[in-house]
Amino acid sequence: MDGRIPEGPQVSPVREWLLIAAMFALAWLPLAGFTLVVLAVGLVWGVWQAAVLPLLWVLPALYGAIVQDALPGRAVRPGEEPELAALIQDMTERTGFRAPLLVRIVPEPTVALGRVKVAGVRTYALLLGLPVLRAFSAAQLAAVIAHELAHQQHVDDRRTRWLLTARGALAERLEGRFRPLAPLAAPLLRATQPRVWQTESAADADAARLVGATATREALERTGVIDEAFTGIAEFWVADLVEDGRYPLDFYDALDLALKDPLVASCCARDAAEEHTLDAYATADHPPPAERVAALPPTDGWTAYGSDPVVLRDADAIARWCVLQLACADDPEAGPASRSSIRPEDLKPVRLLDLDADELRGTADEGPGAQALTAATRQVSPAQALRVALDAVADGHWHRLARRVAPRLRWLPSAVHPAAGRQMLADAMGAALTPLLLRAGWSYASRWMSTVLTAPDGTVVDLYELLVTAVDSGDPAPVRALLEKTGTEEAERV
């Protein structure tokens, strides 16, 4: 590997440095404004009173640095996990990665490489998510590790490192409800995004040449599916159980089974693709999966790795440690980085696979989504609310209804209102329609999902996809046809 980035849109070094400087200046603008306020207060109140204000800014960051561990995850030593260590060693040699490397297993579905400092020595930490280790074949795992090692070499120059740092700092300023810097930040982020995406595509190409295009493509396609299944399905298992003083002992076993469900895989792949429609300010550092797959070189490289996952010698202990990290977080859905006072001994272990399927799906008749729809439409029943919503879809006024159903929509960037609004409205309409269909003899098609149902004649219907298509096309006729089959209209007349 020669470390070169494939040909693409080239930006002069001078212009790129100017963009970096502009992003840093904009990112630090709030701090500059805060400093001016401190100086003004100092002139009015006095120096000592003004000195208190910077503490309001500094102390939260200082506290976070103290209470958090130096390194996330659970350490992996070569003697403990020789098969995994051998694969990583092979990838470091084949990519030419020469720096010291620490390996840590984390509970979330991630594969990441970053610089860290341990005992004053600068090194690198490779984070491997347990869901990835369990779901990926050895070849797929080798491909994503090769990507991370190769990517580090593609960005291992001062200008690219500063570019990534500046983009990250500016992207943080666009989080939250108030984004006064967005009009200035978005053009800078869009101008620098192609350069960042170019490094990702270059690392993908290196992984394909070293491990094979097939394994690399499969890894790229599965990454989004695993992440969506984890954040959209599995994390809610932990959150719901922890509220009752329990934690799921077989969390990763259940996740493995869910990922093998074709309905889960297809729905999660669709959701992963939709994520890029919500990137209003070009903050995403990775191209959409479809673009990454299309850019892979066609040739397969030689690899000794097969279709089975890498063996973990201490798999049970690692899985228990990871799930307790999730359960003992302050917000289980926010991951283990969020600390809480919950202790492992405070939680009772239960098996997810022994629970009722409705608990796994998190289903309940006429839940919050249906209630939001009835409130937004000012109707008494979910069936009546659904009819009003379908009328709004037909006459093109669904955007206003979506804002009433999901008030948080107003805080999102205006550029993503159409995509986010249709998703939120489809979710609410699905929550209203599902109980009606179940009472009419329909059933859940999946143990893990509540949006896919089976009709009495055996037809499988993805309600979310049906509703999103209706909103996009402005034609609610297929949804009306389903609603008529529930018999709610006749019941309401009686």
N, C-alpha and C positions, 0 to 999 in steps of 0.2 A: 504494500500500500504506500503510495507516494504522498498522501496527505492533501492532494489537490482537490478543490471543489469543482464539480462539473460546470461546464459553461452555462451561463445564464445572464440575467440583467446585471451589468457591472456598474458600480458606483465609485466615483473617484474617491481616493482616501481623504482628500480635503473636504469634500462634501459630506462624507460619512462622519468625519470628526465634528463637523459643524452640526449635523443632526444629533450626534451624541451630546454635544454641549447644550444644544437647545432642549433636549429631553431632560437632562440633569437640572438645568436652570428652571424649567417648568415644574419638575418634581419637587424642587426645594423652595418653590415660591411660597407655599403656606408657611414654612419655617421662617422665611425672610419676613413675611408679614407679621408673624408672631414676635419676631425680634424687634420689629418697629414698635409693636404694642408695648413690649417690655420697656423699651427706651422711653416711650411717651409716659408710661406709668412712673418710671423712675424720675422723670422731670417733674411730675406732679406730686407724687407721694414721697419720693425719696428713694435712695438706692436700696436700702434693706428691704423695703416693701416690694420693690420691683424684683428683687432676687428670688422671691418666693415663686413667681410665675414660671420661670423655666423648670422648676421642679415638677410642675404639673405635666410638663411635656416629657421630661427625662425619666422620672420614677417608674411609670408603667413599663417602659422598655427595659429599664434596669431590672425590675422585678421579674419580667419574663425571661431575661437572660440568666438570672440566678436560679429560678425554680425549675427550669427545664434541663433535661439531661444534655450532656455534651453531644452525645450521638443517639439518634433514634434507633429503635429496634433491638433485636437480640443478636449478640455476636455469634458468628459461625467460625469455628476453628477447623483447619484442615483435618486434624485427627478425628474430630467428631463427625464430620460429614465428608468423607473422602471422595465420594462420587461427585458431589457438587463442587468440591474444591478442584478436582481434576478437570472438570469442564471449564471452570473459570480460568484455571491456569493455561489450558489449551487456547482459550480465546485471547488471553493477554499476549501469549507468544505469537499467535497468528496475526493479531492486529498491531504488534510491535509496541504494546503499551508497557512502559518500563517503570512507571512510578509505583511507590508503595500503595498497597490496596487492602482496605478492610472490607469485610463482607458482613452485612447485617440483614436479618430477616425481619420484616415489618408486617403488621396485620392487614394492611390495605393492598389492593391490586396495583402495585407500582413497580417499575424498574427504573432506577435513577442512579446517576453517578455525580458526585459533587466533591469539591475540595473541603477538607476539614483540617483542623489543627489538633493534634493529640500530644500532650506533654511538650508543647512548644514545637513539635515537628509537623510540617505541612505534609499532608498525605491525602488520599482519596478514599471515600466510602461508597461502596456499591450497595444500594438498598434493593432487596429482592422481596416483593410482596408474596406472602404465603399463598394467596389465591392463584397467583401466576405460577408458582412452583408446582402446585398441585394440578392445575389445568393444562399447562403447556407440556408438549412433548419435549424430550431432551433437545431435539433439533430446533424447535421453536424457541426454547429458552436460550440456546446458544446464539440464535439470531439476534434476540433482543439485547443480550449481553454484548455481543459483537458491535451492535449499533451504538450502545452507550460508550464503549471504549473508543470506537472510531470517531464518534461525535466529539468526544473530549479533545481528540487530536485536531479535528477540524476547527475548533474554537479556541485552540491553545495559542492564540496570539493576542497582543494587548488590545488592538482595536476591536476585535470581535468580543473579547471579554467585557470591555467597557460598553459595547453596544448592548449586550444582553443585560448587563447590570442597569443601564439607563432605562431600557424598556421595562424591566421589572419594577424599578422605582416609580416610573410614571404610571404603569398599570395599577399600582396600589392606590394611587390618588384618584382613580376612577371607580373604586369600590364604594359601596354605600349609596345612600339616597341622593346626596347632594354632590354634583359633579361640575362645579363651575369651570374647571380647567378643560373639560371635554372638547369644546370647540377648537382649542389650540392643540390639545394632546392627540386627538384622532389623526390629523394629517401627518404628524411626526411618526406615529406608530404605523400608519399605512405605508409611509415611505420606507421604513426600515424592515417591515415584515418580510418582503421577498428575500432579503439577504439572510435572515434567520431561517426561513424555510429552506433556502438553498443548502445550508449546512445539514439540516435534517435529511434532505434527499440524498446528499452525498454520503452520509452515514448509512442510510438504507442501502445504497448501492454497494458500499463496502461489505455490509452484512450479507447481501445476496451473493457477492463474489466469493466470500469466505465459507458460508454455510449452505447457501443455495437459495435461489429465488423462491422456490416453493415454500420452504420453511419460513422465510422472511415474510412472504405474502400472508401465510396463514397466521403468523404471529401478529402482524399489523391488523388483520381483520378480527382476530379474537380479542385483542387488547381492549377495544371499545366495548365489545359484548360483555366481557368480564367486569369492566368498570361500571357499566350501566346496571348489570345484575347486582353488583355489590351495593352501589349507592341507592338504587331504586327499589330493591327488594330486600336484600339480606340485612342491611343496616337497621331496617325497621324491626326485624326480629329482635335484635339486641335491645333497641330502645324500648320496645313494648314489654319485654321480659324484665328488664332492669327496673321499670316502674313498679313491678310486682315483687321485687326483691329476688329475682331469679336471673340466671344467665344460661345461654344455650351451650351445653357441653359439646354437642355435635354440630356446631355452627358450620364448620368448613365441610363436613360430610354432606350437610343439607345443601350448601352452596354448590358443591360438586354435582349433586343430583339435579339441581335446578338448571345448571349450565348444560346438562345433557338433554334437557327438554327442548325439542325443535321450536316450539312456540316461544319459549323464553329467548332462545338464540335469535330468532328472526325479529322479535319485538325490540330486543336490546340493540341489535344492529341498526334498526331503524332509528331508535332514540339517539344512538351515538352519532349517526349522520346528521340528525337535526341539531345537535349541539352547535355545529359551526354556523348555523343560521342565526344564532344568538350572539355572535361575536361582533357587536356593533362598532367597537373601537379598534379592531385589528390587534387585540392583545394576545391572541393565540400564537404560540411559538411553534406549533406543529401544523403542517398542512392537513386537510381532510384526509381520512384514511384512503378514500377512493383515488385521490390524486397521488398519494404515496405509492399505492400499489401499481398504478398505471406507469409510474416513473421507474419502476424496478428494471434492471437489466434482464434480458430474457434467459441468460445462461445460468445453469445451476452449478454451484461449486461443490467440491468433494466434502463430504462430512461423514464422520463415523457414528453420528448420533441418530437414534431411531425414533419410533413413534410413542414410546413409553415415557412417562415423566421420570425425572431424575430421582433416584432413591434418597430419601431422608432417613437416616438411621434413628434419629430421635424425633420422629414425626409426631407422636402423640404429645410429648412434652411441649414441643414447639407450638402445636395447635392450641393446647390449653393456655399457654402463656399468651398467645396472640389474642384469643377471644377474651381473656381477662383484661388485657390492655384496652380492648374496645369497650367492655362492660364497665370498667372503672373510670372511664373518661367522664368528665363533667357533663358533656353532651355526647352520648354514644354515636349519634349520627355525625358528629364533628370529628370523630377519630380519637386515638389515644393521645394526641398532642394537647387535648383539653383535659386538665387535671380536675379531680374532684375528691371529696372526702370518702367516697365509697371504697370499701376494702373488699378484697376477694372473699374473706371469711363472712362478710355480711350477705353474700349472695348464695342462693341455693341452686345447685346444678340441675338442669332438666334437659331432656332430649327433645329437640325440635321435631324429629321424625316420629315421635310418639304423640305429638299434639294433633288436635283436630285441624283439618285442612283449612278451615276458615281462619284459624289463628295464624297460619302461615301466610295466607293471602291478606290478612288484615282487613277482612271484609265485614261489613255490618250494613244492615238494611238502612237505606236513606241516610248515608253518612254526611260529613261536612260539605262535600261537593254538591250533593242534592239540596241540602239546606241553603247553601249559598245561591243556588239557582232559583229556588222558590222565593227567597227573599228579594233577589234582584228583579224577578218578574212580577212580584207582588201577587203570587198565586197561592192557593191553599195546598194543592197536592203536587207531587213531583211530575205526575202525568200532565197536569195543566201547565206547569212551568215549562215542561219539555215542548209542548205544542207552541207556546209563545216564543221559545227560543228558536224553534224551527221556522216560525214565521219571520223572525228577525234575520235568519240566514237567507231565507227566500227573497226578502226585499232588500238585502244588502246592508242592513243596519246592525249587524252582529257585533261590530267593533264597540258600539256604545254599551251593548249588553255585557260584553266581555269585561269592560272596565267596571261595571257594577258588580259582576260576579267575583272578580279578583281585583279589589282596590289597589293591591300592591303593583298592579300593572303600570299605574301612573308614574311609579318611581323608576321604572326601567327606561333605558334609552329609547327615544322615539323611533329609531331605526329598526328596533326589534319588536315594536308593538304588534305588527301584523302576525309574525311568526309566534310570538309568545302568547298573544291574545287567542289565537285559534287553538293552541294547545290547552290553555286554561279553560276555555269554553268547552272544548271537546271533553276534557276530564270531568267537568261539572255535569254535562249532558249525559255522559256515560254513567256517572254515579246515580243519576236519576233513572236512567233506562234499565240498568242491570237488575235491580230488585223486581221491576215489573216483568221482565222476561223470565226471571227465575220462578215467579209465581205462576207464570203461564206454561211451565213445564220445561223450560230451558235448564241447562246445567253448565257448571264451569268446565272448560275444556282442559284446564291445567291446574295442577295442585298448587302452583306457585303464583298464578296471576289471576286478577279479577276482571281483566278487560277482554278476555277471549272466552266466548261462550259456545256451547253446542246446542243447536236447535233440536226439537223433537225428531226431525227427520234425519239427524246425523250431520247436518251442515255445520261447519265451524266458522264462526264470524268473529273477526277482530273488531270490536265496537269502536275502539279508539281510531283505528284506520278508517273505518266507515264514516265516523263523525268528522274527522279532519277532511276527508275527501268531500263530504257534503258542504262543509264551510268553505273550502277552496273553490268548489264549483258553483256554489250558490244554489245547488239542487238538493233539497232535503227529502226528496221523494223516497229513496230507499230506507231512510230512517223512519219516515211516516209509516211505511209499509210494516216495519217491525213493530211500531207502536200500536198499530191497528190489531196485530196478532195477539197483543196482550189482553184485549177485551176491556181495557180501562174506560174507554169512551161509553160503552153500554152500561158499565157498572156505575159510572158517575151520573148518568141520566136517571138510573133507578134510584 
